[in-house]
Amino acid sequence: MNPQNLSEMANSIADFFAAEPVRADAVRGVANHIDKFWEPRMQKQLRACIARGDEHLHPLVIEAMQRLGIPA
């Protein structure tokens, strides 16, 4: 999948959960959504984008991905 599309999708998820009054709940919501609905291949691509620093990602996305284990 196109890295820009992945980052846009991830940022949309983060924008939704950013309304949570407690940051930890927002991070957990983003992490849970990505874990539940994104296939491992998409998660791996998103991690690669974060590692390269080549996409503008919402801070909640970066924090959520740090919470998730690396998919098999």
N, CA, C and O atoms as a GROMACS GRO file, in nm:
protein
  288
    1MET      N    1   0.085  -0.118   0.000
    1MET     CA    2   0.000   0.000   0.000
    1MET      C    3   0.089   0.124   0.000
    1MET      O    4   0.200   0.123   0.054
    2ASN      N    5   0.040   0.226  -0.060
    2ASN     CA    6   0.110   0.353  -0.068
    2ASN      C    7   0.134   0.409   0.073
    2ASN      O    8   0.039   0.420   0.150
    3PRO      N    9   0.259   0.445   0.107
    3PRO     CA   10   0.287   0.498   0.241
    3PRO      C   11   0.205   0.622   0.276
    3PRO      O   12   0.168   0.641   0.392
    4GLN      N   13   0.179   0.705   0.178
    4GLN     CA   14   0.099   0.825   0.205
    4GLN      C   15  -0.043   0.787   0.244
    4GLN      O   16  -0.101   0.848   0.335
    5ASN      N   17  -0.101   0.686   0.177
    5ASN     CA   18  -0.236   0.640   0.213
    5ASN      C   19  -0.237   0.583   0.354
    5ASN      O   20  -0.329   0.609   0.432
    6LEU      N   21  -0.134   0.504   0.388
    6LEU     CA   22  -0.126   0.448   0.523
    6LEU      C   23  -0.122   0.558   0.628
    6LEU      O   24  -0.193   0.553   0.728
    7SER      N   25  -0.037   0.658   0.603
    7SER     CA   26  -0.025   0.765   0.702
    7SER      C   27  -0.154   0.844   0.714
    7SER      O   28  -0.191   0.886   0.824
    8GLU      N   29  -0.222   0.866   0.603
    8GLU     CA   30  -0.350   0.938   0.607
    8GLU      C   31  -0.454   0.859   0.686
    8GLU      O   32  -0.528   0.916   0.766
    9MET      N   33  -0.458   0.729   0.662
    9MET     CA   34  -0.553   0.644   0.736
    9MET      C   35  -0.520   0.645   0.885
    9MET      O   36  -0.609   0.659   0.969
   10ALA      N   37  -0.393   0.629   0.918
   10ALA     CA   38  -0.351   0.628   1.058
   10ALA      C   39  -0.382   0.762   1.125
   10ALA      O   40  -0.428   0.766   1.238
   11ASN      N   41  -0.355   0.871   1.054
   11ASN     CA   42  -0.383   1.003   1.110
   11ASN      C   43  -0.533   1.025   1.131
   11ASN      O   44  -0.573   1.092   1.226
   12SER      N   45  -0.616   0.970   1.044
   12SER     CA   46  -0.761   0.981   1.062
   12SER      C   47  -0.806   0.909   1.188
   12SER      O   48  -0.891   0.957   1.262
   13ILE      N   49  -0.747   0.793   1.212
   13ILE     CA   50  -0.778   0.718   1.334
   13ILE      C   51  -0.736   0.800   1.455
   13ILE      O   52  -0.810   0.812   1.552
   14ALA      N   53  -0.616   0.857   1.449
   14ALA     CA   54  -0.567   0.938   1.561
   14ALA      C   55  -0.653   1.062   1.583
   14ALA      O   56  -0.679   1.099   1.697
   15ASP      N   57  -0.696   1.125   1.476
   15ASP     CA   58  -0.783   1.243   1.489
   15ASP      C   59  -0.912   1.206   1.563
   15ASP      O   60  -0.961   1.283   1.646
   16PHE      N   61  -0.966   1.089   1.533
   16PHE     CA   62  -1.088   1.044   1.600
   16PHE      C   63  -1.063   1.026   1.750
   16PHE      O   64  -1.139   1.076   1.832
   17PHE      N   65  -0.957   0.955   1.784
   17PHE     CA   66  -0.930   0.926   1.925
   17PHE      C   67  -0.870   1.043   2.001
   17PHE      O   68  -0.866   1.040   2.124
   18ALA      N   69  -0.823   1.144   1.932
   18ALA     CA   70  -0.766   1.262   1.998
   18ALA      C   71  -0.868   1.334   2.085
   18ALA      O   72  -0.831   1.412   2.173
   19ALA      N   73  -0.996   1.310   2.060
   19ALA     CA   74  -1.101   1.372   2.141
   19ALA      C   75  -1.111   1.313   2.281
   19ALA      O   76  -1.177   1.370   2.368
   20GLU      N   77  -1.047   1.199   2.303
   20GLU     CA   78  -1.049   1.139   2.438
   20GLU      C   79  -0.985   1.235   2.537
   20GLU      O   80  -0.879   1.290   2.508
   21PRO      N   81  -1.046   1.256   2.652
   21PRO     CA   82  -0.990   1.350   2.748
   21PRO      C   83  -0.860   1.302   2.814
   21PRO      O   84  -0.781   1.383   2.862
   22VAL      N   85  -0.839   1.172   2.817
   22VAL     CA   86  -0.718   1.116   2.878
   22VAL      C   87  -0.629   1.064   2.764
   22VAL      O   88  -0.670   0.978   2.687
   23ARG      N   89  -0.508   1.117   2.756
   23ARG     CA   90  -0.418   1.080   2.646
   23ARG      C   91  -0.395   0.929   2.639
   23ARG      O   92  -0.393   0.872   2.530
   24ALA      N   93  -0.377   0.865   2.753
   24ALA     CA   94  -0.353   0.720   2.754
   24ALA      C   95  -0.468   0.644   2.689
   24ALA      O   96  -0.447   0.543   2.622
   25ASP      N   97  -0.590   0.693   2.708
   25ASP     CA   98  -0.706   0.630   2.645
   25ASP      C   99  -0.703   0.650   2.493
   25ASP      O  100  -0.739   0.560   2.417
   26ALA      N  101  -0.658   0.767   2.450
   26ALA     CA  102  -0.647   0.794   2.307
   26ALA      C  103  -0.542   0.703   2.243
   26ALA      O  104  -0.566   0.646   2.136
   27VAL      N  105  -0.427   0.690   2.307
   27VAL     CA  106  -0.322   0.603   2.255
   27VAL      C  107  -0.370   0.459   2.249
   27VAL      O  108  -0.349   0.390   2.150
   28ARG      N  109  -0.435   0.416   2.354
   28ARG     CA  110  -0.488   0.279   2.359
   28ARG      C  111  -0.592   0.258   2.248
   28ARG      O  112  -0.594   0.152   2.185
   29GLY      N  113  -0.676   0.357   2.223
   29GLY     CA  114  -0.777   0.346   2.118
   29GLY      C  115  -0.714   0.332   1.980
   29GLY      O  116  -0.758   0.249   1.900
   30VAL      N  117  -0.612   0.412   1.953
   30VAL     CA  118  -0.543   0.403   1.823
   30VAL      C  119  -0.476   0.267   1.810
   30VAL      O  120  -0.487   0.201   1.707
   31ALA      N  121  -0.406   0.225   1.915
   31ALA     CA  122  -0.336   0.096   1.912
   31ALA      C  123  -0.433  -0.019   1.892
   31ALA      O  124  -0.409  -0.108   1.811
   32ASN      N  125  -0.543  -0.016   1.965
   32ASN     CA  126  -0.642  -0.123   1.952
   32ASN      C  127  -0.702  -0.128   1.812
   32ASN      O  128  -0.721  -0.235   1.755
   33HIS      N  129  -0.732  -0.012   1.757
   33HIS     CA  130  -0.791  -0.008   1.622
   33HIS      C  131  -0.693  -0.066   1.519
   33HIS      O  132  -0.730  -0.151   1.438
   34ILE      N  133  -0.569  -0.019   1.523
   34ILE     CA  134  -0.470  -0.068   1.427
   34ILE      C  135  -0.446  -0.217   1.446
   34ILE      O  136  -0.434  -0.291   1.348
   35ASP      N  137  -0.438  -0.261   1.570
   35ASP     CA  138  -0.415  -0.403   1.598
   35ASP      C  139  -0.531  -0.489   1.548
   35ASP      O  140  -0.509  -0.598   1.494
   36LYS      N  141  -0.652  -0.440   1.566
   36LYS     CA  142  -0.771  -0.519   1.532
   36LYS      C  143  -0.803  -0.518   1.382
   36LYS      O  144  -0.844  -0.620   1.327
   37PHE      N  145  -0.785  -0.403   1.317
   37PHE     CA  146  -0.835  -0.388   1.181
   37PHE      C  147  -0.727  -0.382   1.072
   37PHE      O  148  -0.759  -0.394   0.954
   38TRP      N  149  -0.603  -0.364   1.109
   38TRP     CA  150  -0.497  -0.358   1.009
   38TRP      C  151  -0.424  -0.491   1.004
   38TRP      O  152  -0.389  -0.547   1.107
   39GLU      N  153  -0.402  -0.540   0.884
   39GLU     CA  154  -0.328  -0.665   0.871
   39GLU      C  155  -0.180  -0.640   0.902
   39GLU      O  156  -0.132  -0.527   0.888
   40PRO      N  157  -0.109  -0.744   0.942
   40PRO     CA  158   0.032  -0.728   0.980
   40PRO      C  159   0.117  -0.659   0.873
   40PRO      O  160   0.208  -0.583   0.906
   41ARG      N  161   0.088  -0.685   0.748
   41ARG     CA  162   0.165  -0.622   0.640
   41ARG      C  163   0.150  -0.470   0.644
   41ARG      O  164   0.248  -0.398   0.624
   42MET      N  165   0.030  -0.421   0.670
   42MET     CA  166   0.007  -0.277   0.679
   42MET      C  167   0.079  -0.219   0.800
   42MET      O  168   0.138  -0.111   0.793
   43GLN      N  169   0.072  -0.292   0.912
   43GLN     CA  170   0.141  -0.246   1.033
   43GLN      C  171   0.292  -0.238   1.010
   43GLN      O  172   0.358  -0.144   1.055
   44LYS      N  173   0.345  -0.336   0.940
   44LYS     CA  174   0.488  -0.338   0.911
   44LYS      C  175   0.527  -0.218   0.824
   44LYS      O  176   0.629  -0.154   0.848
   45GLN      N  177   0.445  -0.188   0.725
   45GLN     CA  178   0.472  -0.073   0.638
   45GLN      C  179   0.466   0.058   0.718
   45GLN      O  180   0.547   0.148   0.696
   46LEU      N  181   0.370   0.067   0.809
   46LEU     CA  182   0.359   0.188   0.891
   46LEU      C  183   0.480   0.202   0.981
   46LEU      O  184   0.532   0.313   0.998
   47ARG      N  185   0.527   0.092   1.038
   47ARG     CA  186   0.648   0.095   1.121
   47ARG      C  187   0.769   0.142   1.039
   47ARG      O  188   0.853   0.217   1.088
   48ALA      N  189   0.777   0.096   0.916
   48ALA     CA  190   0.887   0.138   0.829
   48ALA      C  191   0.880   0.288   0.802
   48ALA      O  192   0.984   0.356   0.800
   49CYS      N  193   0.761   0.341   0.782
   49CYS     CA  194   0.744   0.486   0.762
   49CYS      C  195   0.791   0.563   0.885
   49CYS      O  196   0.857   0.665   0.874
   50ILE      N  197   0.755   0.512   1.002
   50ILE     CA  198   0.795   0.578   1.127
   50ILE      C  199   0.946   0.573   1.141
   50ILE      O  200   1.009   0.673   1.176
   51ALA      N  201   1.006   0.458   1.114
   51ALA     CA  202   1.151   0.442   1.128
   51ALA      C  203   1.227   0.534   1.033
   51ALA      O  204   1.332   0.589   1.069
   52ARG      N  205   1.176   0.552   0.912
   52ARG     CA  206   1.240   0.640   0.814
   52ARG      C  207   1.212   0.787   0.842
   52ARG      O  208   1.287   0.875   0.800
   53GLY      N  209   1.104   0.812   0.914
   53GLY     CA  210   1.065   0.950   0.939
   53GLY      C  211   1.018   1.021   0.813
   53GLY      O  212   1.026   1.144   0.803
   54ASP      N  213   0.970   0.943   0.715
   54ASP     CA  214   0.937   1.003   0.586
   54ASP      C  215   0.791   1.043   0.570
   54ASP      O  216   0.754   1.097   0.466
   55GLU      N  217   0.710   1.018   0.668
   55GLU     CA  218   0.570   1.057   0.660
   55GLU      C  219   0.534   1.140   0.784
   55GLU      O  220   0.583   1.113   0.893
   56HIS      N  221   0.449   1.238   0.766
   56HIS     CA  222   0.402   1.317   0.879
   56HIS      C  223   0.292   1.238   0.949
   56HIS      O  224   0.184   1.220   0.895
   57LEU      N  225   0.322   1.192   1.069
   57LEU     CA  226   0.225   1.112   1.144
   57LEU      C  227   0.187   1.182   1.273
   57LEU      O  228   0.270   1.245   1.339
   58HIS      N  229   0.063   1.169   1.308
   58HIS     CA  230   0.010   1.221   1.433
   58HIS      C  231   0.088   1.157   1.548
   58HIS      O  232   0.116   1.037   1.543
   59PRO      N  233   0.124   1.233   1.650
   59PRO     CA  234   0.198   1.176   1.763
   59PRO      C  235   0.128   1.057   1.829
   59PRO      O  236   0.195   0.968   1.882
   60LEU      N  237  -0.005   1.055   1.826
   60LEU     CA  238  -0.077   0.941   1.882
   60LEU      C  239  -0.049   0.813   1.804
   60LEU      O  240  -0.044   0.704   1.863
   61VAL      N  241  -0.030   0.824   1.674
   61VAL     CA  242   0.001   0.707   1.592
   61VAL      C  243   0.138   0.652   1.631
   61VAL      O  244   0.154   0.532   1.650
   62ILE      N  245   0.234   0.739   1.642
   62ILE     CA  246   0.369   0.695   1.677
   62ILE      C  247   0.370   0.629   1.814
   62ILE      O  248   0.430   0.523   1.832
   63GLU      N  249   0.304   0.690   1.910
   63GLU     CA  250   0.299   0.634   2.044
   63GLU      C  251   0.224   0.501   2.046
   63GLU      O  252   0.264   0.407   2.115
   64ALA      N  253   0.116   0.493   1.971
   64ALA     CA  254   0.038   0.368   1.965
   64ALA      C  255   0.121   0.255   1.905
   64ALA      O  256   0.116   0.142   1.954
   65MET      N  257   0.195   0.285   1.800
   65MET     CA  258   0.276   0.181   1.736
   65MET      C  259   0.388   0.134   1.828
   65MET      O  260   0.431   0.019   1.819
   66GLN      N  261   0.435   0.220   1.915
   66GLN     CA  262   0.536   0.178   2.013
   66GLN      C  263   0.476   0.082   2.114
   66GLN      O  264   0.545  -0.005   2.166
   67ARG      N  265   0.348   0.097   2.142
   67ARG     CA  266   0.279   0.007   2.237
   67ARG      C  267   0.253  -0.131   2.179
   67ARG      O  268   0.250  -0.230   2.252
   68LEU      N  269   0.233  -0.136   2.048
   68LEU     CA  270   0.200  -0.264   1.984
   68LEU      C  271   0.324  -0.350   1.967
   68LEU      O  272   0.433  -0.299   1.938
   69GLY      N  273   0.307  -0.477   1.984
   69GLY     CA  274   0.416  -0.569   1.955
   69GLY      C  275   0.436  -0.580   1.805
   69GLY      O  276   0.346  -0.547   1.727
   70ILE      N  277   0.551  -0.625   1.766
   70ILE     CA  278   0.580  -0.641   1.623
   70ILE      C  279   0.504  -0.765   1.572
   70ILE      O  280   0.521  -0.874   1.627
   71PRO      N  281   0.421  -0.748   1.468
   71PRO     CA  282   0.346  -0.863   1.417
   71PRO      C  283   0.438  -0.967   1.354
   71PRO      O  284   0.546  -0.936   1.305
   72ALA      N  285   0.392  -1.089   1.356
   72ALA     CA  286   0.471  -1.199   1.300
   72ALA      C  287   0.477  -1.191   1.149
   72ALA      O  288   0.540  -1.276   1.086
   0.00000   0.00000   0.00000
